[in-house]
Amino acid sequence: MLRVDDLHVYYDAIHALQGVSFRVDKGEMVTLLGANGAGKSTTLKTISALLRAKSGTIELEGARLDRLPAHEIVRRGIAHVPEGRRVFPRLSVLENLQTGAYSQSGGASADDLERVFNLFPRLKERIRQKAGTLSGGEQQMLAIGRGLMACPKMLLLDEPSMGLAPILVEQIFAIVQAINKEGVTVLLVEQNAAMALAICHRGYVLETGKIILEGTAAELSGNDRVRQAYLGG
C-alpha cells in the first residue's frame, strides 16, 4: 500500500534520513521504533509533505506522492496525527473535528462524526468545550478523531502515548487497534516500544537516520538488541 524507497532528508547540513526504505501493506499496523532524533517523526512528516525529501520516492497504492502538496496527500487517503496533538485550543471539540473533514466534499458528515463519537464517547460529552481546556488524554482522542474525519485509508500516528497516564495509554492503543480492525492501515511512531510491538504486526528500527532492523513484532521483541535498547533488557 505505502512504499518508501531510498529516502534522503536534510535539515540544512544535517542528513536526517539516510536512505530509508520500508513498506506498509494494506490493513497492517506497522511501527517505527528508535531513540529521540533517530528520524521517526521526520519520516512521517516527509510522507505527509510537511517536509521535502532531497531524493527518494514515496508511493501510495502505486502512485507517487513525494511531489504532491500536503493537502493533496490528505485527499489521496493519508491522515497525519502529529506529535503533541496540535489541536486548535480556541475551537470547540466539534469545530476541531470539522476541520479534519475539510478535504471531504460537503464537509463533516453526521455519519463520520458518529463514528468518532462511538470510538471516543468522551468527546461527545464535551462537544461544545474548547479543546484547550481538555485533559491531555482527551486532546489525544480529539487529535485522532480529527484525523479520522478525513476518512483516511492510512493513519500516521506520532507518539500518541506521550505524556499520558498508563491507563489512558492502554485505552488509546485499544482504540487504535479498533480503528485498524475497521480497515484503516496504521503507521505508528511510538517511544513505548513494548506497547507498540504488542499491537503491531511488523516493525522497523531507525538509528541515526537509517533502518537497522526490521521484522515481525515477535521477531523484534525477541531480538537482543531491541530488548536491551527499547524493552528494558
N, C-alpha and C positions, 0 to 999 in steps of 0.2 A: 504493500500500500504506500508507505513512505520509504523512500530510498535516498540516503545521504551519501555522497561519494567524493572523497578526497577534498574535504572542506578545509580551506585555509582562511582564517580571520585574524585581522590585526587591530590592536588599539595603538595607533601611531606606530611606534617602533616595536611594540610588544606583540609577539607572534602567539596569539591566544589559542587558536585552534590550528593544529599542525597535521593536516591530512586525515581528518576524522571521517570515517565511513561506517555506516550501520544501516540496518533496515528495521522497519516495524511492519509486521503483517496485519492484514485486516482482522479485527476482533481481538488482537493481542493487548496485553498490558506489558510494557517494556520499561525498565528503569535504567537511568543513567546514574551511576554512583561515582563518588570521588570526593576528595577533600575540597575545602574552600579554595577557589582560584584555579581549580582543575579545568574549567571550561564548560561546566554543565549548563549554567544559565546562558552563557554566550551561545551555546548550541541552540537552545530553544529560541533565543532572540533572533538568531540568524534564520532559522526555519520560518519564523513568523514575520521576517523582513523588517524587524526593528534594527537589525544590523545588516551590513552587506559583506558578503564574503569577497575576498580578493580573487579566489579561484575555487573550483569545485562545483558540484551540481546538487540540486535538491529536486526530487520528483515526488509527486503525489499521484498515484494510480497511473503512472507512465507519462504524466505531463509535467514539464519543467515549471518550477515555482521560483527559482532563485533570482529572476529579474523582474518579478512582479512587485507592485506596491503592497503595503501591509493590508489595506482594506480589501484588496483582491484575494489575498491569501485567506482571509476570513470567508469570503464568498465561495472560494474553492472547497471549503469544508474544514479548516483548521482554526480552532479557538485556543487562545493562549491565556491561561490563568497565571498572572505574574507572581513572582516572589514579593512578599509584603502586602498582598491582597489588592492594594491600589484601588479601593472603592472610592466613589465620589462622596466625600464626607457630608457635604451640604445637601445632597439629594436624598430623597427617601429610598427605602428598600425597593418600592415599586419602580421609582424613576431609574434607579441603578439597573434593575432588571430590564427595563425598557431600552436602555442604552445598548444592552447586549444584543438586541434584535434589530439594530439599525440596518444590517445588511439584508434583512428579510423583507420581501415585498409585502407591504401592508403593516409592517412593524410587528410589535409583540402580539401574538395571538393568545386567546384565552386558554387554548389547549397547552401551549408552551408554558404559560405561567402556572397552570395547574400541575403540569409535570414537575416543575421546580418546587412548587409548594408540597407536592407529595413526597419528594425527596427530603425537603427541608421544611417541615411544618412550622418551625420556629420563625422562619421568615414571613410566613403568612400572618402569624400573630403580631409581627412588627412591621406590617406592610407600609404604614404611614410614618414610621420612625426614621429619623435622619440616620444615615449609615454611619456617620462619625460617632454616634452615641452607642453603637452596638459593641458587644464584647468582641474580643479577638476571634473567638470561635465562630461567633455569628457573622463577623465580617468575612471569614474564610468561606463559610457557607454561601454568603452573598456573592463572593468573587467567583466561586464555582458555578453557582446558579446563573450569574450573568454570562459566563462562558457558554452554558448550555442553551441560553436564549438564542444563540446564533445557529442552533440546530447543527452542530458540527459532526463530521464524520470522525474527526480525531480531536482529542483534547490534550493540550500540552499543560502539564501541571508542574509548577516550580515551587518546591518546598512548601507543600500545603500544611505540614505539621509544625512549621516554625512558630515558636512562642506559645504553643498550645499545651494545656494540661494533658496528661496521658489519657484520661478518659475521653477527652474531646478528640484526641488523635485517633483513638480506636473508632469513634463514631464517624469521623471524616473518611477514614480509609474504608470502612464498611460501605459508606455511600458511594465512594469511588468504585468499589467492586460492583455495586448495583448498577452504576452508570455503564460500566463495561459490559455487564451481562445484558443490558438493553441494546447493545450493539455498537457502542461508541469505543473506538480504539483509543488507547491511552499511552502517552509517553510521559513518564514520571521522573522528575528530578527530586531527590529526597536525601537529606542528611541521615535520617533514621533508616539505616541500611537494613536492619533486621526486619522492620515493618515492611519496607519496600519489597524485599525478597520474599516475604511471607505472602504477599498478594499478587506479585507479578509473575508472568510466565517466563520471561527471559531478562537478561540484563547485560550492560556493558560498563566497564570500569574505566574512567578517564583519569589520567595523571599528567599534569602539566601540558594539557592540550592534545594529548594523544590517547587513543584507546589501547589499553594494555592487556585487557582481559575481556572475554565475552563468554556467555554460556547460558544454560537454563538457570532458573532461580536455585534449583537444588545443587547444580554444579558449583555455582558461585558461593553458596552458603557453605559448601564443603571444602572450598579452596582455602589452604592455609594462609595465603597472602591476604585474601579478603577477610578471613576471620580475625587475623591479627590487626589489620588496619581499620576495619569498619565494624566488626562484630564483637569487639572486646576480648579477642583471643579465643 
